[in-house]
Amino acid sequence: MSSTQRPVLNDRYELEQRIGRGGMADVFLARDLLLDRPVAIKVLFPEFAADPSFVERFRREAQSAANLNHPNIVGVYDWGRYGSTYFIAMEFIAGRTLAEVLRSNGPVTPQQATDVAIEVASALAFAHRNGVVHRDIKPANILVGHDGRVKVADFGIARALNSSAEQDLTQAGSVMGTATYFSPEQAQGAQPDPRSDLYSLGIVMYELTTGRPPFTGENPVAIAYKQVHSEPPRLGELVPNVPEDFDAIVHTLLLKSPDDRYPTADVLREDLRRFKDGQPVAALNSPAGNGNGATAGSGQATAPAPNPVALGGAAAPRSMPAGAPEPRRAPSPFQPIPAGANMPPTVAQGYAPPQPGYPPQQQRRTGGVIIVALFILALFAAGGVVLFNVLSNREPGGAAVGEAQVPEVRGLTLADAQKKLLDANLIPDVRAVEKEGVADDVVYEQDPTPDQVVDEGSKVTITYNPAPGTTLIEMPDLTNLTYDDAVALLDKKGFDIGKVRAQRKETAAVPENTVMDQAPLKGQQVPNNSEIILVTATHPSKVVMPNVSGQDPATATRALEALGFKVNQLTEQNDSVPANRVVRTEPLAGSSVNYGTTIALVVSTGPLSVTVPNLNGMTENEARQVLQDLNLKTKVGDSVPLPYGNAQDDKVMLQSPVAGSSALAGATITIRLGLASTTPPTTTSTSTTTTTTTTTTTTVDPN
């Protein structure tokens, strides 16, 4: 794109290239022509700009985030209208997301995780004091700049707690988050408060230390269910030599009840500093947080540390003002900004600072997991913005649901390029074309080019340099074969089966070891000694039970068997579920069940008594179907004679019992259909004779 073609927003922000894509906006790298600095521009999709509620939320995002001026928060500079849509101008961070650091470097030490957490806690403390809850703390929203500064991005999906305008907006639009990182109260549809952000930060610390989040699942609803009902393994069970103090801090953050967590981000930050400084931490004195990595109720306990600090306690004031950036120390391998100077806090015994007044937690809802499904939709609508340097070696990301970002595969071997594309949910389309100066079996060209956003499952054409003297063979279709049969076919075709690699994909939808995908694709001319990747199905050890309530038994059975379950159908009388409809499964929907388990499909026989429907005007077949659905039987009585051509011919005219009355399940309803005469009426002609009578009157003279 030449400079003359680049759009300029509000005569100030010149768009250079797109660097990200969320659920409701694109993010561009731009230049602020007025101040001559790079900025990130978030542009709302036109379809959302036409919705006043989205525009209002977008405006509030800008206002809410613009009020948060803190060294650990991505700054928001401006907002305005652009054509038929709207934009936000934000601080551009040259660096990588914490998610990218974790993917490329792997887990970090507890000390390094603490460095990051201290800075995130500083950002949250400042935001919470200003009445803003982030609601979506996760590694993708935590940026590590090239200068080592840690910044929290995307306060834009937060909402001001004290915003009176919120009452005029739909609550569904404000319940957001990512299932892997949101709190139990968010999973149950309750109003999140600052302690919800602390739970999410606890998950980030857990993932940074172990390399994986505490809860995973096949879909967001399954993960949210675990957030509410499951306990994560303690860090000490997964990572050797984790300090007891660090384990206790993370465990305290991940407690299910907000009242049991740290009361504020400031208190958490102080405890993290104590751990950095080698001082006793408050979390060890929490009943749920103490113990050598022991779970609650294990019977293991830890003797109180000297100078204990309660979770609500406070250290002596530091010279650093509230909201100030943390001072620097020697950087960690990914250069976060470490904690403050080596000033051990003095514990103020017997003193607890005033705590914020949180509203009582809403009563836990039995339908919590169903509520989750509703606001997962809000999550997809809300989207998220991750700001990072497009020139860094980032992994695929920034695409909306159902989309993928094309990775860079030029310079990789053919096998590695194919694997990288398959991992990104893209299909390699391989071309073998000799090229001088390129190493054998190395990809030197690709289309689309890196960083473009395409639909998942799209083909990416990659061209590589085959070794001299290579024999080309047409790749057969291997999908739906077993792995062994596919390898046998390749051997028969003349391929080197020593170069066949299996890539497992967990699914319950197809038989195990079935080839689901292949690279190269069928029909391509490829060298006989090519690396061939077969994506084969492997069954999961656990499957989340789907919700099939309300479906007919045949449809529900097919869905359950497709997930590997064996189905045993049972019946029960149910007053609220119509006959021949699924009441529930046992185990219940949302449960994590062993693959291949035999489950009970409970089907309703209908209510004990039903209200007789009004059948008037229906055909016989229509009436029979309506009654069958209500577990009622049909009897056709005598017809009701009707004149020739009557519209009620062959329609229900009378029924017994009458509509609106009650009948037992299985009762018989008698209907009488209209029967019009088949003989047209005859026409009779009447002749009328008119007789005229003349009367003559004679008058006689009496004389």
HELIX and SHEET records of a PDB file:
HELIX    1   1 PRO A   46  ALA A   49  1                                   4    
HELIX    2   2 PRO A   52  ALA A   66  1                                  15    
HELIX    3   3 LEU A   98  ASN A  105  1                                   8    
HELIX    4   4 PRO A  110  ARG A  129  1                                  20    
HELIX    5   5 PRO A  139  ASN A  141  5                                   3    
HELIX    6   6 PHE A  155  ILE A  157  5                                   3    
HELIX    7   7 SER A  164  ASP A  168  5                                   5    
HELIX    8   8 GLN A  171  SER A  174  5                                   4    
HELIX    9   9 PRO A  184  ALA A  187  1                                   4    
HELIX   10  10 PRO A  194  THR A  210  1                                  17    
HELIX   11  11 PRO A  220  HIS A  229  1                                  10    
HELIX   12  12 LEU A  235  LEU A  238  1                                   4    
HELIX   13  13 GLU A  244  LEU A  253  1                                  10    
HELIX   14  14 PRO A  258  ASP A  260  5                                   3    
HELIX   15  15 ALA A  265  LYS A  276  1                                  12    
HELIX   16  16 ALA A  282  ASN A  285  5                                   4    
HELIX   17  17 GLY A  368  ALA A  382  1                                  15    
HELIX   18  18 LEU A  414  ASP A  423  1                                  10    
HELIX   19  19 TYR A  483  LYS A  493  1                                  11    
HELIX   20  20 ILE A  497  LYS A  499  5                                   3    
HELIX   21  21 PRO A  553  ALA A  562  1                                  10    
HELIX   22  22 GLU A  620  ASP A  629  1                                  10    
SHEET    1   A 6 VAL A   8  LEU A   9  0                                        
SHEET    2   A 6 TYR A  13  ARG A  21 -1                                        
SHEET    3   A 6 ALA A  25  ASP A  32 -1                                        
SHEET    4   A 6 ARG A  37  LEU A  44 -1                                        
SHEET    5   A 6 THR A  85  GLU A  91 -1                                        
SHEET    6   A 6 VAL A  76  TYR A  82 -1                                        
SHEET    1   B 3 GLY A  95  THR A  97  0                                        
SHEET    2   B 3 ILE A 142  GLY A 145 -1                                        
SHEET    3   B 3 VAL A 150  VAL A 152 -1                                        
SHEET    1   C 2 VAL A 132  VAL A 133  0                                        
SHEET    2   C 2 ARG A 159  ALA A 160 -1                                        
SHEET    1   D 2 GLU A 403  GLN A 405  0                                        
SHEET    2   D 2 VAL A 453  ASP A 455 -1                                        
SHEET    1   E 3 ILE A 427  ALA A 432  0                                        
SHEET    2   E 3 LYS A 459  TYR A 464  1                                        
SHEET    3   E 3 VAL A 443  ASP A 447 -1                                        
SHEET    1   F 2 LEU A 472  GLU A 474  0                                        
SHEET    2   F 2 GLN A 525  PRO A 527 -1                                        
SHEET    1   G 3 VAL A 500  GLU A 506  0                                        
SHEET    2   G 3 ILE A 532  THR A 538  1                                        
SHEET    3   G 3 VAL A 515  ALA A 519 -1                                        
SHEET    1   H 2 LYS A 542  VAL A 544  0                                        
SHEET    2   H 2 SER A 592  ASN A 594 -1                                        
SHEET    1   I 3 LYS A 566  GLU A 572  0                                        
SHEET    2   I 3 THR A 598  SER A 604  1                                        
SHEET    3   I 3 VAL A 582  GLU A 586 -1                                        
SHEET    1   J 2 SER A 609  THR A 611  0                                        
SHEET    2   J 2 SER A 662  LEU A 664 -1                                        
SHEET    1   K 3 LYS A 633  VAL A 636  0                                        
SHEET    2   K 3 THR A 668  ALA A 676  1                                        
SHEET    3   K 3 VAL A 640  LEU A 642  1                                        
SHEET    1   L 3 LYS A 633  VAL A 636  0                                        
SHEET    2   L 3 THR A 668  ALA A 676  1                                        
SHEET    3   L 3 VAL A 652  SER A 656 -1                                        
END                                                                             
